[in-house]
């Protein structure tokens, strides 16, 4: 009896066999195993990156297999060591760096920073008078032509992410934040070295008191020279296409795809085009609307929108005749823009002794008596005096677009004169014209083309055929020059587009999709309908019950918690340490942590809990913060305009 009881207890204590687990259970187990291996950056470094670069074993997600990769050409247990020791003024008085430049396992390069370090940046350091923020100099981590590490003097604007560490910003800042300071210093040094030599890879960083140690490896190129072939494309991106074509011609996989039905059936070409809004603003002078092109003797301008055209010989007795001499005067007016010609008046005409005036041959006035014929006047030629009238006759409808002849005829008995004046009122000023030049309409109407990329006034609205969700704001531009300069606002001014068009689509027969269409159109959530084509060309229709597997329940969110930690503002800017400009330099750094089992919040050292484990939604707060940064950046833009 006792033996049977023990056997039963042992059976109950064994885990359920794999076949007894549901698909949901197995999925959850696999997800938990994967999360344990790669849930955060520390797990990725410890499980994959560090052992991979250092040539150590890597275990699969299910822990059943182990393999040792060979990702690096050379390895060094200690690629770089950085030692920082603060002085009584709070500055880092001694900062020394040792490096294994050839990765042979021993240090062969040493650098001792010759100046105190008062501030630290992501890519350099700041050195000021000890214990203060005066007489500051700025240095950037750099590499010489031989690859040796050095500090190059620069302006503060060439540095990024700077903050103060000496006593002018607080006490004991270096010792109190040694780990983060070492990471910032080491990160700047490593960044300069890897930029100069892209073969270098960092496998691991370890902090031991005031010392940070980096394990490194040569991960690419496996050559004596630091130049890596792939980095050449940064300076010459155009070489990628040619090199890719050359590699494709020698690739058996590529050639197999090219010769397949998929490769030969269709191909795509990219077509670029633009939709451009063309707006012109032109200053229109009166002479561009109506002008005297022949005859007459003068044109007067009383204001920019008025012109007076005069003809004849107005000086007293400037004309000499016999018993009755007919003298003709002609003036040609050219109407260049009838739409902007507001009014045209025959304001005055006359002569000594008789006068008549015609427009394009039609008589419009005569005197001192009615004179309609083309011969001598109907009465006695000598009138012993001159006559002038001011008819104010509107000629606007007569002078259409084009050239028009103004004909003044006088009859002179002995001595006399002649005169006629026409006043023009025009719509002078500025003329604007606008049109959309669309070279994309053909591609947009082609069913074989789809919009792939679109750039609207510098805003990318489509990328790789997918809308980015970005919408450009209305644009305002200055159009024209001089007196006609004006600002015009439009929804857009230029759309740069790229279309992907399918060509040679008829090279292969199109697949028969009728069966799939029938299934989609005739099936329901519980019934699966099908239509199968028989050998004789007929179709067989079938139906059967159908149901989707029940999906497992999932949590509404991943539980997280929110904490905060007091932090003094020690950031540095060209105007000095920003905390010194604030009423209270003490602020808060907020942190979010993924909760552990039993809703335990893994708060860091010095952090206090703000909100416990649960579904935290701080999206509105994040939006406000981002908009604040955006508007603050806009206010700091330097312009020449007075604001």
C-alpha positions as CSV (number, residue, x, y, z in Angstrom):
1,X,0.0,0.0,0.0
2,X,2.8,2.4,0.9
3,X,4.6,1.6,-2.4
4,X,1.5,2.4,-4.4
5,X,0.9,5.6,-2.6
6,X,4.5,6.8,-3.3
7,X,4.1,5.9,-7.0
8,X,0.9,7.9,-7.2
9,X,2.6,11.0,-5.6
10,X,5.6,10.7,-7.9
11,X,3.3,10.6,-10.9
12,X,1.3,13.6,-9.8
13,X,4.5,15.6,-9.2
14,X,5.8,15.1,-12.8
15,X,5.2,17.9,-15.3
16,X,2.5,17.4,-17.9
17,X,3.8,15.7,-21.0
18,X,4.3,17.9,-24.1
19,X,1.4,16.4,-26.0
20,X,-0.9,17.3,-23.0
21,X,-0.1,21.0,-23.2
22,X,-2.3,23.3,-25.3
23,X,-0.9,25.4,-28.2
24,X,-1.4,28.4,-26.0
25,X,0.7,26.9,-23.2
26,X,3.5,26.0,-25.5
27,X,3.4,29.5,-27.1
28,X,3.6,31.1,-23.6
29,X,6.5,28.9,-22.6
30,X,8.4,29.8,-25.8
31,X,7.7,33.5,-25.3
32,X,8.9,33.4,-21.8
33,X,12.1,31.6,-22.8
34,X,12.7,34.2,-25.6
35,X,12.1,37.1,-23.2
36,X,14.5,35.7,-20.7
37,X,17.2,35.7,-23.5
38,X,16.4,39.1,-25.1
39,X,14.0,41.1,-23.1
40,X,16.3,44.2,-22.7
41,X,19.7,45.5,-23.8
42,X,21.5,43.9,-20.8
43,X,20.1,40.4,-21.7
44,X,21.0,40.9,-25.4
45,X,24.6,41.9,-24.5
46,X,25.0,39.1,-22.0
47,X,23.5,36.3,-24.0
48,X,24.5,37.1,-27.5
49,X,26.6,40.2,-28.3
50,X,29.4,39.8,-25.7
51,X,29.9,36.0,-26.1
52,X,29.6,36.3,-29.9
53,X,32.3,38.9,-30.2
54,X,34.5,37.3,-27.5
55,X,34.3,33.8,-29.1
56,X,32.4,32.3,-26.1
57,X,29.6,29.7,-26.3
58,X,26.0,30.9,-27.1
59,X,23.0,28.9,-26.0
60,X,19.8,28.6,-28.1
61,X,16.5,29.9,-26.7
62,X,15.4,26.5,-25.5
63,X,18.9,26.0,-23.9
64,X,19.2,22.6,-25.6
65,X,22.1,23.5,-27.9
66,X,25.3,25.4,-27.6
67,X,27.6,26.7,-30.3
68,X,30.6,29.0,-30.4
69,X,30.5,31.6,-33.2
70,X,33.6,33.2,-34.8
71,X,32.4,36.8,-35.5
72,X,35.7,38.6,-34.9
73,X,39.1,38.5,-36.6
74,X,41.0,39.5,-33.5
75,X,40.0,39.7,-29.8
76,X,41.3,41.6,-26.9
77,X,40.4,41.0,-23.3
78,X,41.0,44.7,-22.6
79,X,40.8,47.0,-25.6
80,X,40.6,50.2,-23.5
81,X,40.9,51.2,-19.9
82,X,39.9,54.7,-18.6
83,X,40.8,55.8,-15.1
84,X,39.2,59.0,-13.6
85,X,40.1,60.5,-10.3
86,X,38.5,63.7,-9.0
87,X,40.4,66.5,-7.2
88,X,39.5,68.7,-4.2
89,X,37.9,71.2,-6.6
90,X,35.5,68.6,-7.9
91,X,37.2,68.6,-11.3
92,X,38.6,65.3,-12.6
93,X,42.2,66.0,-11.9
94,X,43.6,62.9,-13.4
95,X,42.1,61.2,-16.5
96,X,44.3,58.6,-18.1
97,X,43.5,56.2,-21.0
98,X,45.3,53.0,-21.9
99,X,44.6,51.2,-25.2
100,X,45.5,48.0,-27.0
101,X,45.5,49.4,-30.5
102,X,46.6,46.2,-32.3
103,X,44.4,43.8,-30.2
104,X,47.4,41.7,-29.2
105,X,46.5,41.5,-25.5
106,X,48.8,44.3,-24.2
107,X,48.5,48.0,-24.0
108,X,50.6,49.9,-26.5
109,X,49.1,53.4,-26.3
110,X,48.6,55.8,-23.4
111,X,47.1,59.2,-23.1
112,X,47.0,61.4,-19.9
113,X,44.6,64.4,-20.4
114,X,46.8,67.4,-19.6
115,X,44.0,69.6,-18.4
116,X,41.5,69.3,-15.6
117,X,38.1,68.0,-16.7
118,X,35.3,70.4,-15.4
119,X,32.5,69.2,-17.8
120,X,31.8,66.1,-19.8
121,X,30.1,65.9,-23.2
122,X,29.0,63.0,-25.3
123,X,31.9,63.6,-27.7
124,X,34.4,65.6,-25.6
125,X,35.3,67.4,-22.4
126,X,35.3,70.9,-21.0
127,X,38.2,72.3,-19.0
128,X,37.7,75.4,-16.9
129,X,39.6,77.2,-14.0
130,X,39.5,74.5,-11.2
131,X,36.3,74.6,-9.2
132,X,34.6,77.2,-11.4
133,X,33.0,77.7,-14.8
134,X,35.4,80.5,-15.9
135,X,38.0,80.5,-18.6
136,X,36.6,77.4,-20.1
137,X,38.1,75.6,-23.1
138,X,36.5,72.9,-25.2
139,X,38.0,69.7,-26.5
140,X,36.6,66.9,-28.7
141,X,37.7,63.3,-28.7
142,X,39.4,62.6,-32.0
143,X,41.9,60.3,-33.8
144,X,45.1,61.3,-35.5
145,X,46.1,60.1,-39.0
146,X,47.9,57.2,-37.5
147,X,44.8,56.2,-35.5
148,X,46.1,57.4,-32.1
149,X,43.6,59.0,-29.7
150,X,43.8,62.7,-29.1
151,X,41.9,65.8,-28.0
152,X,41.2,68.5,-30.5
153,X,40.3,72.1,-29.5
154,X,36.8,73.1,-30.8
155,X,33.9,75.4,-30.0
156,X,31.2,74.4,-27.6
157,X,28.7,74.2,-30.5
158,X,30.8,71.3,-31.9
159,X,30.1,69.3,-28.7
160,X,26.9,67.6,-27.6
161,X,25.2,66.6,-24.3
162,X,27.5,68.6,-22.1
163,X,27.1,68.9,-18.3
164,X,29.2,70.3,-15.4
165,X,30.9,68.1,-12.7
166,X,33.1,70.4,-10.6
167,X,32.2,72.3,-7.4
168,X,30.7,75.3,-9.3
169,X,27.6,73.0,-9.9
170,X,27.5,71.0,-6.7
171,X,29.6,69.0,-4.3
172,X,30.9,65.5,-4.8
173,X,29.3,65.1,-8.2
174,X,32.1,62.9,-9.7
175,X,32.2,60.4,-6.8
176,X,28.4,60.4,-6.5
177,X,27.9,59.6,-10.2
178,X,31.1,57.8,-11.0
179,X,29.5,55.0,-13.0
180,X,27.5,57.2,-15.4
181,X,30.5,59.6,-15.7
182,X,32.8,56.8,-16.7
183,X,30.2,55.6,-19.3
184,X,29.9,59.1,-20.8
185,X,33.7,59.5,-21.0
186,X,34.3,56.0,-22.4
187,X,31.4,56.4,-24.9
188,X,33.0,59.5,-26.3
189,X,36.4,57.9,-26.6
190,X,35.0,54.7,-28.2
191,X,32.9,56.7,-30.6
192,X,36.0,58.6,-31.8
193,X,38.0,55.3,-32.2
194,X,35.3,53.4,-34.0
195,X,34.6,56.3,-36.4
196,X,38.3,56.4,-37.3
197,X,38.5,52.6,-37.6
198,X,35.2,50.9,-38.4
199,X,36.7,47.4,-37.9
200,X,36.6,47.9,-34.1
201,X,33.7,46.4,-32.1
202,X,33.0,46.7,-28.4
203,X,32.0,43.5,-26.8
204,X,31.6,44.5,-23.1
205,X,32.2,47.3,-20.7
206,X,32.9,46.7,-17.0
207,X,33.2,49.3,-14.2
208,X,35.5,48.8,-11.3
209,X,35.5,51.8,-9.0
210,X,37.0,54.8,-10.9
211,X,38.0,52.5,-13.8
212,X,36.0,51.4,-16.8
213,X,37.3,48.6,-19.0
214,X,36.2,47.7,-22.5
215,X,36.5,44.3,-24.1
216,X,37.0,44.7,-27.9
217,X,37.3,42.8,-31.1
218,X,38.0,43.4,-34.8
219,X,34.7,42.5,-36.3
220,X,34.9,43.3,-40.0
221,X,37.4,43.5,-42.9
222,X,40.0,41.2,-41.4
223,X,42.6,43.3,-43.1
224,X,45.6,45.2,-41.9
225,X,44.2,48.6,-43.1
226,X,41.3,50.2,-41.2
227,X,39.4,51.0,-44.5
228,X,36.4,48.8,-44.8
229,X,34.9,48.4,-48.3
230,X,31.3,49.1,-47.2
231,X,32.2,52.5,-45.7
232,X,33.3,53.7,-49.1
233,X,29.6,54.0,-50.1
234,X,29.1,56.8,-47.6
235,X,31.3,59.1,-49.7
236,X,30.1,57.7,-53.0
237,X,26.5,56.3,-52.8
238,X,26.3,56.2,-56.6
239,X,28.7,53.3,-56.7
240,X,26.2,51.0,-54.9
241,X,24.2,50.4,-58.1
242,X,27.2,49.5,-60.2
243,X,28.7,47.2,-57.6
244,X,25.3,45.5,-57.0
245,X,24.9,44.9,-60.7
246,X,28.4,43.3,-60.9
247,X,27.6,41.1,-57.8
248,X,24.3,40.1,-59.4
249,X,25.9,38.9,-62.6
250,X,28.2,36.5,-60.7
251,X,25.5,35.3,-58.2
252,X,24.0,31.9,-59.1
253,X,21.0,32.6,-56.8
254,X,20.2,35.9,-58.6
255,X,20.6,34.4,-62.0
256,X,18.2,31.6,-61.0
257,X,15.6,34.1,-60.0
258,X,16.0,36.1,-63.1
259,X,15.4,33.1,-65.3
260,X,12.4,32.0,-63.3
261,X,8.8,32.7,-64.3
262,X,8.6,35.3,-61.5
263,X,11.7,37.1,-62.8
264,X,10.8,37.1,-66.5
265,X,7.0,37.7,-66.1
266,X,6.9,41.3,-64.9
267,X,9.3,44.1,-64.1
268,X,8.9,47.5,-62.6
269,X,10.4,50.9,-63.6
270,X,10.4,54.0,-61.5
271,X,9.2,57.3,-63.0
272,X,9.8,60.7,-61.5
273,X,7.6,63.7,-62.0
274,X,6.4,66.8,-60.4
275,X,3.3,69.0,-59.9
276,X,4.5,72.6,-59.7
277,X,2.6,75.7,-59.0
278,X,3.9,78.5,-61.2
279,X,3.0,82.0,-60.0
280,X,4.2,85.2,-61.6
281,X,3.8,88.7,-60.4
282,X,4.4,91.3,-63.2
283,X,4.4,95.1,-62.9
284,X,2.1,96.5,-65.7
285,X,2.9,100.0,-67.0
286,X,0.4,102.0,-69.0
287,X,2.5,101.5,-72.2
288,X,2.0,97.8,-71.8
289,X,-1.8,98.3,-72.2
290,X,-2.0,101.1,-74.8
291,X,0.8,102.9,-76.6
292,X,1.4,105.4,-79.5
293,X,3.4,103.5,-82.1
294,X,3.3,105.9,-85.0
295,X,2.3,109.5,-85.8
296,X,1.3,112.1,-83.3
297,X,3.8,114.3,-81.7
298,X,3.7,113.7,-78.0
299,X,2.4,111.5,-75.1
300,X,1.8,113.0,-71.6
301,X,1.6,111.1,-68.3
302,X,-0.3,112.8,-65.6
303,X,-0.2,109.7,-63.3
304,X,0.9,106.0,-63.6
305,X,-2.6,105.0,-64.8
306,X,-3.3,107.9,-67.3
307,X,-1.9,108.8,-70.7
308,X,-2.8,111.6,-73.1
309,X,-1.9,111.2,-76.8
310,X,-1.8,114.4,-78.9
311,X,-1.5,115.0,-82.7
312,X,-1.6,117.8,-85.3
313,X,0.3,121.1,-85.4
314,X,-1.0,123.3,-82.6
315,X,1.3,126.3,-83.0
316,X,-0.6,129.4,-84.3
317,X,-0.4,129.6,-88.1
318,X,2.1,126.8,-88.3
319,X,0.2,125.5,-91.4
320,X,0.1,127.3,-94.7
321,X,-2.5,126.8,-97.4
322,X,-3.8,128.3,-100.6
323,X,-7.4,129.2,-101.1
324,X,-8.4,126.0,-99.3
325,X,-5.7,123.3,-98.6
326,X,-6.5,119.9,-97.1
327,X,-3.9,118.7,-94.6
328,X,-4.0,115.2,-93.0
329,X,-2.4,114.0,-89.8
330,X,-2.4,110.3,-88.7
331,X,-1.6,108.7,-85.4
332,X,-1.5,104.9,-84.7
333,X,-2.6,103.7,-81.2
334,X,-1.9,100.1,-80.4
335,X,-4.1,98.4,-77.7
336,X,-2.0,95.6,-76.2
337,X,-4.4,94.6,-73.3
338,X,-8.0,95.6,-74.0
339,X,-9.1,94.0,-70.7
340,X,-7.1,96.5,-68.7
341,X,-8.2,99.5,-70.8
342,X,-10.7,101.2,-68.6
343,X,-11.6,104.3,-70.7
344,X,-10.6,106.1,-73.8
345,X,-12.0,109.6,-74.5
346,X,-11.6,112.1,-77.4
347,X,-11.2,115.1,-75.0
348,X,-10.4,117.9,-77.5
349,X,-9.9,118.6,-81.2
350,X,-10.1,121.6,-83.5
351,X,-8.2,123.7,-85.9
352,X,-8.1,126.8,-88.1
353,X,-10.2,126.9,-90.3
354,X,-12.1,123.5,-90.5
355,X,-11.3,120.1,-88.9
356,X,-12.7,116.6,-88.9
357,X,-11.5,113.5,-87.0
358,X,-11.9,109.8,-87.9
359,X,-11.3,106.6,-86.1
360,X,-10.2,103.7,-88.4
361,X,-11.9,105.7,-91.2
362,X,-15.2,106.4,-89.4
363,X,-16.0,110.0,-88.8
364,X,-16.5,110.8,-85.1
365,X,-16.4,114.6,-85.1
366,X,-16.1,117.8,-87.3
367,X,-16.4,121.6,-87.1
368,X,-17.0,124.4,-86.9
369,X,-19.9,123.2,-89.0
370,X,-20.9,119.7,-90.0
371,X,-18.3,118.4,-92.5
372,X,-18.9,114.7,-93.5
373,X,-17.3,114.3,-96.9
374,X,-13.7,113.6,-97.8
375,X,-13.5,116.6,-100.0
376,X,-13.3,120.4,-99.2
377,X,-15.7,121.7,-96.5
378,X,-19.2,122.5,-97.4
379,X,-18.9,126.2,-96.7
380,X,-16.5,129.1,-97.1
381,X,-13.0,127.9,-96.2
382,X,-11.8,131.0,-94.5
383,X,-13.3,131.4,-91.1
384,X,-11.1,134.2,-89.8
385,X,-10.7,132.3,-86.5
386,X,-9.9,128.9,-85.0
387,X,-12.4,126.6,-83.3
388,X,-11.8,123.9,-80.6
389,X,-14.3,121.7,-78.9
390,X,-14.2,119.3,-75.9
391,X,-16.6,116.5,-76.9
392,X,-15.6,114.0,-74.2
393,X,-16.5,111.3,-76.7
394,X,-16.0,107.7,-75.4
395,X,-14.0,105.6,-77.8
396,X,-13.4,102.6,-75.6
397,X,-15.6,100.2,-77.5
398,X,-14.0,101.3,-80.8
399,X,-10.4,100.6,-79.8
400,X,-10.3,96.8,-79.5
401,X,-7.2,94.7,-79.2
402,X,-4.7,95.7,-82.0
403,X,-3.7,98.8,-84.0
404,X,-6.1,101.7,-84.7
405,X,-5.6,104.8,-87.0
406,X,-6.6,108.2,-85.6
407,X,-7.0,110.5,-88.7
408,X,-7.2,114.3,-88.2
409,X,-7.9,116.4,-91.4
410,X,-7.9,120.2,-91.5
411,X,-8.8,122.7,-94.3
412,X,-6.6,125.8,-94.2
413,X,-7.5,128.9,-96.2
414,X,-4.4,130.9,-95.6
415,X,-2.6,130.2,-92.3
416,X,-3.8,127.9,-89.6
417,X,-3.2,125.1,-87.1
418,X,-4.6,121.7,-86.0
419,X,-4.9,119.7,-82.7
420,X,-6.5,116.6,-81.3
421,X,-6.1,114.9,-77.9
422,X,-7.2,111.4,-76.7
423,X,-7.0,110.5,-73.0
424,X,-6.6,106.9,-71.8
425,X,-7.4,105.6,-68.4
426,X,-5.8,102.1,-67.7
427,X,-5.6,99.5,-65.0
428,X,-1.9,99.8,-64.4
429,X,-0.1,98.1,-61.5
430,X,0.5,94.5,-60.8
431,X,-0.6,91.5,-62.8
432,X,-0.4,88.0,-61.3
433,X,-0.8,84.7,-63.1
434,X,-1.0,81.2,-61.7
435,X,-1.1,77.7,-63.1
436,X,-0.4,74.1,-62.1
437,X,2.1,72.3,-64.3
438,X,1.3,68.6,-63.8
439,X,3.7,66.1,-65.3
440,X,2.3,63.3,-63.2
441,X,-1.2,63.0,-64.6
442,X,-0.3,60.3,-67.0
443,X,1.2,58.1,-64.4
444,X,-1.7,58.7,-61.9
445,X,-4.2,57.7,-64.6
446,X,-2.3,54.5,-65.5
447,X,-3.5,51.5,-63.6
448,X,-0.1,49.9,-64.0
449,X,1.5,52.6,-61.9
450,X,1.3,53.3,-58.2
451,X,2.5,56.2,-56.2
452,X,5.7,55.1,-54.4
453,X,7.3,58.3,-53.0
454,X,6.0,61.8,-52.6
455,X,7.7,65.0,-51.2
456,X,5.4,68.0,-50.8
457,X,7.4,71.2,-50.2
458,X,10.1,69.2,-48.3
459,X,7.6,67.0,-46.3
460,X,7.7,63.3,-47.1
461,X,4.0,62.2,-47.4
462,X,4.6,58.8,-49.1
463,X,7.5,56.4,-48.6
464,X,7.8,53.1,-50.4
465,X,4.1,53.2,-51.3
466,X,2.9,53.8,-47.8
467,X,1.5,57.1,-46.4
468,X,3.7,58.5,-43.7
469,X,0.8,60.3,-42.0
470,X,2.6,63.7,-42.4
471,X,0.7,66.6,-43.9
472,X,2.5,69.8,-44.9
473,X,1.2,73.0,-43.5
474,X,0.1,75.8,-46.0
475,X,3.1,77.6,-47.4
476,X,3.6,81.3,-47.8
477,X,6.1,82.7,-50.4
478,X,7.2,86.1,-51.6
479,X,6.3,86.5,-55.3
480,X,7.5,89.3,-57.5
481,X,10.0,92.2,-57.0
482,X,9.9,95.9,-56.3
483,X,6.5,97.5,-56.0
484,X,4.7,94.2,-57.0
485,X,6.3,92.1,-54.4
486,X,3.6,90.3,-52.4
487,X,3.1,87.2,-50.2
488,X,0.9,84.4,-51.5
489,X,-0.2,81.4,-49.4
490,X,-1.2,78.1,-50.9
491,X,-1.7,74.5,-49.7
492,X,1.4,73.5,-51.6
493,X,3.8,74.8,-54.2
494,X,5.6,71.7,-55.4
495,X,4.9,67.9,-55.2
496,X,7.9,65.7,-56.2
497,X,6.6,62.2,-57.0
498,X,8.0,58.8,-57.9
499,X,5.8,56.2,-59.4
500,X,6.5,52.4,-59.7
501,X,5.1,51.2,-63.0
502,X,4.7,47.5,-64.0
503,X,5.8,46.7,-67.5
504,X,5.7,43.6,-69.6
505,X,2.7,42.4,-67.6
506,X,1.4,40.3,-70.5
507,X,4.5,38.1,-70.8
508,X,2.9,35.4,-68.7
509,X,-0.8,34.3,-68.5
510,X,-2.5,35.8,-65.5
511,X,-3.4,33.3,-62.7
512,X,-7.0,32.1,-62.4
513,X,-8.3,33.6,-59.2
514,X,-11.9,32.7,-59.6
515,X,-11.8,29.9,-57.1
516,X,-10.4,32.1,-54.4
517,X,-13.0,34.8,-55.3
518,X,-15.8,32.3,-54.9
519,X,-14.6,31.1,-51.5
520,X,-14.4,34.7,-50.2
521,X,-17.7,35.7,-51.6
522,X,-19.8,32.7,-50.5
523,X,-18.2,31.7,-47.1
524,X,-19.3,32.8,-43.7
525,X,-17.9,32.7,-40.2
526,X,-19.3,29.2,-39.8
527,X,-19.5,27.8,-43.3
528,X,-16.7,27.3,-45.8
529,X,-17.9,27.2,-49.5
530,X,-15.7,26.0,-52.3
531,X,-15.8,25.5,-56.1
532,X,-13.4,23.1,-57.7
533,X,-12.9,22.8,-61.5
534,X,-13.3,19.2,-62.9
535,X,-11.4,17.6,-65.7
536,X,-14.2,18.2,-68.2
537,X,-14.4,21.9,-67.4
538,X,-17.4,21.7,-65.1
539,X,-17.4,22.9,-61.5
540,X,-18.3,21.1,-58.3
541,X,-19.7,23.1,-55.4
542,X,-19.1,22.0,-51.8
543,X,-19.8,23.4,-48.4
544,X,-18.6,22.3,-44.9
545,X,-18.7,23.6,-41.4
546,X,-15.9,25.9,-40.4
547,X,-14.8,27.5,-37.2
548,X,-11.7,29.4,-36.1
549,X,-9.8,28.2,-33.0
550,X,-10.6,30.0,-29.8
551,X,-7.9,32.6,-29.2
552,X,-6.4,32.8,-25.8
553,X,-6.8,35.7,-23.4
554,X,-4.0,38.2,-23.1
555,X,-3.4,40.9,-20.6
556,X,-4.7,44.4,-21.4
557,X,-1.1,45.7,-21.2
558,X,2.4,44.9,-19.8
559,X,2.4,46.1,-16.2
560,X,4.8,48.9,-15.7
561,X,5.6,51.3,-12.8
562,X,6.7,54.9,-12.7
563,X,9.4,56.3,-10.4
564,X,11.3,59.5,-10.0
565,X,14.8,60.5,-8.8
566,X,16.0,63.9,-7.7
567,X,18.5,65.4,-10.1
568,X,20.4,68.7,-10.1
569,X,20.5,70.4,-13.5
570,X,24.2,70.5,-14.4
571,X,23.8,70.7,-18.2
572,X,26.2,73.1,-19.9
573,X,25.4,75.5,-22.8
574,X,27.2,78.4,-24.5
575,X,25.7,80.8,-21.9
576,X,27.0,78.8,-19.0
577,X,25.6,76.1,-16.7
578,X,21.8,76.1,-17.2
579,X,21.1,75.3,-13.6
580,X,22.7,78.6,-12.5
581,X,20.0,80.4,-14.5
582,X,17.1,78.7,-12.8
583,X,15.4,79.7,-9.5
584,X,15.8,76.1,-8.3
585,X,18.2,73.8,-10.2
586,X,16.8,70.7,-8.6
587,X,14.5,68.7,-10.8
588,X,13.2,65.2,-11.3
589,X,14.2,62.4,-13.7
590,X,11.3,60.0,-14.3
591,X,11.8,56.3,-15.0
592,X,9.5,53.6,-16.2
593,X,10.2,49.9,-15.3
594,X,8.6,46.7,-16.4
595,X,7.1,45.1,-13.3
596,X,8.4,41.8,-12.0
597,X,6.4,38.9,-10.8
598,X,3.7,39.6,-8.1
599,X,3.6,43.2,-9.3
600,X,7.0,44.1,-7.8
601,X,8.4,47.4,-9.1
602,X,12.2,47.1,-9.7
603,X,13.0,50.7,-8.7
604,X,16.7,51.8,-9.0
605,X,18.8,53.3,-6.3
606,X,17.5,56.6,-5.0
607,X,14.2,56.3,-6.9
608,X,10.9,56.9,-5.2
609,X,7.6,55.3,-6.5
610,X,5.2,57.6,-8.3
611,X,2.7,55.1,-9.7
612,X,2.5,51.4,-8.9
613,X,2.4,48.5,-11.3
614,X,-0.5,48.7,-13.8
615,X,-1.5,50.0,-17.2
616,X,0.0,53.5,-17.2
617,X,-0.9,55.9,-20.0
618,X,1.3,59.0,-20.0
619,X,0.8,59.7,-23.7
620,X,-0.8,63.1,-23.2
621,X,2.1,64.2,-21.0
622,X,4.6,62.9,-23.6
623,X,2.8,65.0,-26.3
624,X,2.9,68.1,-24.2
625,X,6.6,67.6,-23.5
626,X,7.4,67.1,-27.2
627,X,5.4,70.1,-28.2
628,X,7.2,72.2,-25.6
629,X,10.6,71.2,-27.0
630,X,9.3,71.9,-30.5
631,X,8.0,75.3,-29.7
632,X,11.1,76.1,-27.6
633,X,13.3,75.2,-30.6
634,X,11.2,77.4,-32.9
635,X,11.7,80.4,-30.5
636,X,15.4,79.9,-30.6
637,X,15.7,80.2,-34.4
638,X,17.7,83.3,-35.3
639,X,16.1,85.6,-37.9
640,X,16.8,89.1,-39.2
641,X,13.1,90.1,-38.8
642,X,12.0,92.1,-35.8
643,X,9.6,89.9,-33.6
